[in-house]
Amino acid sequence: MAVNTKRTLFGLHGIFGILISVVGLIFIWAVLMTYALLSQRDAAKHPYSTKYLRDGKSIQVISVHNEDYAFPAPEKK
């Protein structure tokens, strides 16, 4: 069996590799949290978009019995 002579404590496979992965994960987490906070702040300032509610004709009315969205009854044979 061959002896591994390239083992190092601070190599890319050791502590340095762990530090790179931890710092990378913390950076990704920080970026995602920043985008989430900015999105929440924008939603708090502008809660409703009026571009879809310009007139009353564009609003769809859902039927009372919800027949348009219900599954059809199975056929009896």
Buried (B, 14 or more C-beta within 10 A) or exposed (E): EEEEEEEEEEEEEEEEEEEEEEEEEEEEEEEEEEEEEEEEEEEEEEEEEEEEEEEEEEEEEEEEEEEEEEEEEEEEE
